[in-house]
Amino acid sequence: MRKFNALALILLILPIFVAAQTLDEKLKEIDAYATTVIDTWKDKSGAGMAIAVIKDAKVVLQKGYGIRELGKPEAPDQNTLFAIASNSKAFTTASLAILVDEKKLSWDDKVSKYLPDFQMYDPWVTSELTIRDLVTHRVGLDTFSGDLLWYETTYSADEILKRVRFLPKVSSFRTRYGYQNLMFIAAGKVVEKASGKGWCEFVTERILTPLGMTRTTCSIKNLPDNAAWPHNESGGKLRKLNRGNVDGAYAAAALNSSVADLSKWVRTQLAGGKFEGKQIFSEAQAWGMHQPFLAQQISEPAFKNNPTRHFTGVASGWFVYDYQGVKVINHSGGLDGMLSYTVLIPEKNAGFVILTNSESPSFIVMMNKIRDVLVDAPKRDWNAEAVAQIAAGKKNTDDETKKVDDARVRDTKPSLALMNYAGIYSDKMYGDVAIAEENGKLVMRFLPSPNFVAELEHWHYDTWQIKWRQSVAYNFPRGFVTFTLDKNGKTEQLKVDQPNNDFWFYELDLKRTK
């Protein structure tokens, strides 16, 4: 042991020469890894990807990989548009910051000052809710609570916000993290009330145009040429999806952009709100938006997987954490078939953007890789780890499927004739779900969401398996609906058991109304 300690002391004293990578070598490593990642996932759930890396106020890498559209050879490039989903949120907080600079509002203003009709689950919370609360995920609602209100629905932003009051709290106000898209919709409405302009108009005039983000759009309705198509494996195999219309959730998720445009956004963030001599928002506001206002817990397994990450916080339209001794500011985005990341590393004067048009792990694999390269972290094959994790996840899914199959009670019949299940089942928060008998089968339609249509296949007793039609883009795992009967033997309630990671069908209390 003494000999070991002496050797260790010598190693500490002697200089250790490790050849540091040049920037050019780092970029070549990133480029090669991106090619490997695309090749790994292209036959499973992969399509295309575009990346941009910014260092010392310069764009040092912009490149596309894979394909823009399944069945066609064209690759994305630096100008290809992708849906950036929740990366839109930082544009909303930047819009608020501009209005704070102009003294048209304050982060601590009560939301009721601008949206007097907006109601939460509790009158006191409604009266105390501030603009800062809207953008820091601390209002007491569950993560993704109420997202069925905007996803694939015909509801306007105003109609969505009218229904927020029906969402149940899961924690006390300002005590726990719960990721909230609906609160960002409300924040977009605050921008409109304080500025007198629509959210898209304000973002375009005050951010996109000054930065020269000329290809970025607020909706899929006006996409220019060279726009990627989304893809996923809903329906059992990789397929091209229709582009999702999220206009009702515009301030939370509506922007479409390219890595060329977003590299200007990253440069602005790293430069304290300034871009090529133009101050878009003040340095003080830039600093404030990157500060955590709520702590997130790090699980023990997560710490073991990333032992240099000790703290994670919720900033305003961003998340912050420590990694390899530096601060990382980031946000991800996710819609059907479009996953992305925006990352800032101020101490390295660096940042990057990753845009993808599939639901493979490529976006997070590349986020980890590029971050590691920029902070000189130890080498780690994130792609190989993702392959192993996906394989393990499939085995777990197969095991759970077998358990459900084994629990099925065979040779049972429904309690009623099919026509007696047909009717309208209503939830005060969401709206109506219609059950109809068509061609000897039950069909379920979520009326606020025209694409949400499913065939119901009898499972056992009064439970049916959900078979979503091709109009549904989300890659839902197997789900079920169960009808409950009242004392007179008539259907009373429809219970939807549809597991997934984003939309909480368990929030629906669907009771028969017709």
N, C-alpha and C positions, 0 to 999 in steps of 0.2 A: 504494500500500500504506500509506503514512504517513497519507494522508487517511482511509482505511478504519479504521486504528487509532484515530485521533482521534475519529471518529464513534462507534466502539465504546465508547471511554472516556466520551464524553458520555452514551451510552445507559445505561452502568453507573451513572453518577452521578445522572442524572435519575430521579425516582421514576416507576415504571411502575404506573399504576392499572389493575388488572384486577378487575372486579366479581366478588367471590367469591359462589358460590351460597349461598343460605340453605338450611337443612335441608329446608324445604318444597319448594323448587325441586329439590333433589336427589331427594327422594322422588317427585316428579312425573316426573322424568326416568327414574327406575328403572321406575316403573309403565308409562310409555309404551313403554319399550324392551321390557319383558316382553310387552306386547301384540303388538308387532312380531315378537318372536321366536316366539311361539305361532302367529301368522298365517303366518310363513315356513315352519314345519315341519309344520303340521297335515295337509297333503295328502301328505306324504312319509313321515315316521316320527314324527310328533308326536301327543301326546294332551293331557295336562294338566300343570299345574305349580302349586305353592303356594310363596310366599316370605314370610319374616318378616325385618324389619330392626330391630335393637336399637341404640339410641344413648343414652348417659348413663343406663343402667339402665332405660330405658323402651322398650317396643315401639312403634315409630313407624310401622311399616307391616306389615300382615298381609293377604294377599290371594291368591285363587286365580284361575287362568286356564285356558282350554281346557275339557276334559271329564274326568270321572272314569272314564267307561266308553264305549268305542267304540259308536256307534249310539244313544247317549242324550244328551240335552242338558244334564244336570246338570253344573255346574262344581264343581271342588273349592273348598273354603274353608279357613279357618284351622284347622278341626277335622278335616279329612279325613285319614285315616290312609294313610300310604305305608310300604312297607318301607324302612328306612334302612340296611340291610345293614351295611357295615363302619363306619358311624358308631356302631355298637354297641360297637366296641372301646374307645372312650373311657369308656364306662360300666363296662367290665371293669377298666380301669386305675384309675378312680375307686373302685371297690369294693376293689381292692388297697390304694389309698391310705388308705381308711377303716380297714382292718385294720392298716396300718402305724401310723396314729395311735393305735390301740388296743393297739399292741405285740403283736399276735397273729402278726405276721410282719415280715420285713425285705425290702426290695428285693433285697438281696444274699444272701438265703437260698438254699441249694441247692434246686432243684426236687425232688430225690430225698428231701428231708426230708418232703415232703407227698405225692409220687407215687413211692413206692419202686419200682414196677414199670415206670415209664416209661423207655423206652430210645430213644436216638438212634443214628445210624449208627456211632458210635465209643464204646467204654466210657469213655474219658477225657472226651469231650465230655459224655456222660451224667452223669458224676460232678461236672463243673465247671459245668454249666448252672444259671444263677440265674433268679430270677423276673424280674429286669430284662431278661435275655436274651430271655425269652419275648415281651416286649412291645415290643422295639426292632428286630426283624427282622435279627438279626445272628448267626444260629445256624449259618450255612454251607450252608443249603439254598437251592435256586433260588426265585425269585419264583413263587408259586402252586404250588410243588411239592406234590404229594399232594392237590390240591384235588378230584380225582376221587373221593376217599374220602368227602367230605361232600356233594358236589353231587348232588342227586336220589337219594341212596342211602338204604337202610333201616338203615344202620349207626348205632349209638348213639355218643355221644361216647367212651365207654370203648373200644368196638371200633375206632374211628378211631385213637385214641391207641396202641392195641396194634400197629397196622400202621406207625406212623411210623418204626420202626427199619429198615424196608426202603428208605427213601428215600435216594438217594445224595447225598453232599455235592458242592457245586460250588465251594466256596471254603473256606479255613481258618476255623475258629471265630473269631467276632468281628472279621473282617477286611473283610467285604463285605456290602452290603445285599442282602437277598432277602426280599421281602414274604411273610409267612407267616400264613395263616389258622389252620393247625393248631396253631401255638404259642399262639395266643389261646384255642383250645379247651382246651389244657393250662392256661393261666392261669385260665380259668373253673373248672377242676377244683381248682386251688389255692385259689381263693376258697371253694369248697365245703368242702374239707378244713380250712381254717383257721377258718371260721365255723361249721361244723356245719349249714349251711343250703344248699339248692339255689341255683344261680346266680340264677335268676329270682326266687326268694323273697327273696334278699338284696338284689338290685337294686331290687326293688319296695319292700321295707321301708325301706331305707336311703337311696334316691335318689328313686325315682318318687313315692312317697307324700309325703315331706316337701316336695317341690317342687310338689306338686299336679298332677303329670303323669298325670291320672286316665284318659286315653284310651290311653296307651301300653301295648302288650302285648308279651309275650315270644315269641309264636307266632301263626301265622295261624289256629290252631285256635279262638281265642276273640276274633276281631275283632268289635267293635261295628258298628252301622250307620255309614254315611258313611265307607266305606273305598274307596280307589281300586283299580282293576284295572290290572294291568300290561299293556303292549302292546309288540310289536316286529314286525319284518318277516320273521320265520322263516316259511318256506313261500312266500315270494315277494311277500307284500303285508302291509300293516299288519293285525294281528289281536289280539284280546284273548286273553291267556294265562291259564292257571290260576295261582293264587298259589303260589309256590314254597315248599315246606316245607323249612326249613333248621334244624330242631330239633337235629339232630346237631352243628351248628356254632354253638350258641346264643351262646356268649360272644364269638364273632367276628362274627356277622352276623344275629342273630335278631330284633332289635327292630323294631316297627312304631310309628310316631309321627306327630304332626301338627306343623305349624309353630307352633301356639299352645303346645303342650307343650314343644317344643324351644327356643322362645324363653326359657323359664324355665331350661333347661339352659345356654343361652348366657349368660344373666345371671349364673348361678352361677359359670361359668368365669371370666367377666370380673371378678367380685367376689371372687376368691381363695377360692372354695369356700363362700361365704356366700349365702344366699337369704332375703330378708325377715327378717333377724335370726337365722336358723338357720344354724349352721356345719355344713355337710354333710361336708366334709373340710377339713383345716387349710390355712391360707394357704401354709405351707411346702410341703405336698404339692401344692397347686395350682401353685405356682411350679415345683416339681421336674418335674411331668408335662409341662410346656411347654418343658423344656430339651432340646436335642439330645444324644443319646448316640452317634450315628453320623452321619458326613457322607455326603451323596449327591453324586455328581458331576453337574455341569451341562454338557451338551454345548455345543459352539460354536454349532450352529444354535439351540438353546434360548436361549442368551444373546443371540444376535442378535435373536431374536423378543421378548425381554424384557430389554433391556440394563440395567435397574436391579436385576435379580435376580442377586446374586452368590453367595449361599450357600443351601444347602438341607440341613436336618438331620432326622434321625429322632428324634422325642421318644417319649413313652410313650402310645401310643394316638392320637398326633397327629403331624403333620409341621410343620416351621417353616421359614420363609424370609424373606429381606429383599425389600422391594418399595417403590420410591419413598421409600426412607429409613426405612421403618417395618417392624416385625416382624409377620409374618402367621402365624397358627397355624390349621391347617386339617386336614380329613380328608374324603375322598369316600366314597361308598357305591355299590355296583353289584350288582344281581341282575337276572335276566331281566325286562326291561321296567320297572325301577325304578332310577333314577340320582339321586344327591343330593350335597349339599355342606353342611358346617358350617364356618363361618369366623369366627375371632376376630381383631380388630385392637386389642389392648390400648391402644396409645398414642393411639388415637382414641376409646377407650372405646366401641367399636362391634363389632358382629358381625352375622351373618345366617345364614339357613338357606334352602336351596333343595331342594325335593322334587319329583320328576317321575315320571310313570308311562308313560314311553316311553324309547326308546333314541336319541332325536335328540340333537344336540349342545346342546340348550337349557340343560341344567344347567350345563355348563362356560361357555357363552356368558354366562349370567346371573351366574355366579360372577365372571368377569372384569369384567363391567360394574359390578356392585354394588361390588366391591372398588375399582375405579377411581374411582367416584363418591365413595366414602367417604374415599379418601385424596387426592382432588383431582388425580388423574393426568391427563395430556393425553388429549383425546378420541380414542377409537379404536373403530371399528365392528367389534367382535368377531363379530357375527352375519354380516356380509358376508364376513369372512375364513373363517368356518366353511363358508358356502355354497361358496366357491371351493375349499376343502380337500376337501370331500366330492366335488365334481365331479372334482377331480384324482385322488382316491383311486379313484373308479369307473373312470376311464380306465386307471389302473394295474392294477386288478383285471381289466378286460376284456383288457388286453394279456397278462397272465399266463395267463388262461383260454385265449386263442388259442394261446399257446406250448404249453400242455399238450395242447390239441386237436391241434395240428400234430404232436406227438410220439407220438400214439397210433398203434399198429400195427393197421391194419384187417384184418378177415377172419381173425383168429386164433381159436382155440378153447381152452377150458380143457384142462389136461392130463388131468383125471379126470372121471368122471361126477359130477354134482352131489351125489349121495348120499355120495360119498367125501370131500367137504369137510366134511360135517356132523360135529359133535362138540363137545366141551368143551375150551376153550383157557384155561389158567389162568395168573395172575400172582400171585406170593406176596404182593405188596403190596396189590393191588386185589381179586383174587378171580377169578371165572369169567365167561367170555364164551361163549355158546352159539351155534353155527351150525347151522341146521336147513334142510332142504329142505321148502318149503311151496308147493304149487300150481305146481311146476315152476320155482321161484326159490329162491335162498338168502336166508335171513333171519338177521340178527345181533341178539342180545339180550345186553345187559350185565346179568347176573343181579343184582348188588347194586343196580342202578338200574332199576327196573321200567319207567320211561318211556323208557329208552334202547333203542329198537328201530328197526332200519333194514332196508329192502330192499337187496339187493346186486345191482347190474346189471353184467353182464360188460363189462369195458373192453378188456382184451387179455391174452393168455396166462393167468396165474393171478392177475390183478389185477381187482378189481371196484370200481365206483364206489358210494359210500355214498349212499343216499337215505333220510334220516331221516324217520320217520313224524311225524304231527302231534302225537303225545304229547311230542315233544322241543321244548322251549321255546327253547333256545339257538339263535341265528341262525348256525349253522355255515356256513362257505363249503364249496365242493366238497371232498370228501375221498375217500380210497381205502383199500381193504384188499388186502393181497397174502398169498397162502399160499405158504409154502416147503415143498418136498418133501424127504424123506429119501432115502437111497440105494436104498430099496425102492419108491420111488414113492408113498409115503403122506404125507399132510399132517403136517408137523412143527411149524410155527409160524405164527401169525397176526400180521401186522404192520399196525398201524393208522396211516395217514397222514392225520390230520384236522387241518388248520391251524385255528388260532383264537388268540385273545389271552389266554385264561384257564385252559385245562385241557390238561395235557400228556399226550396219549396216547402220546408217545414214551417216557414213563417205563414203559410197560407192556411186559413181556417175556412175551408170551402163548404158552405152549407147550402142545401137545396133551396132554391127560391122559386123555381118554375118546374 
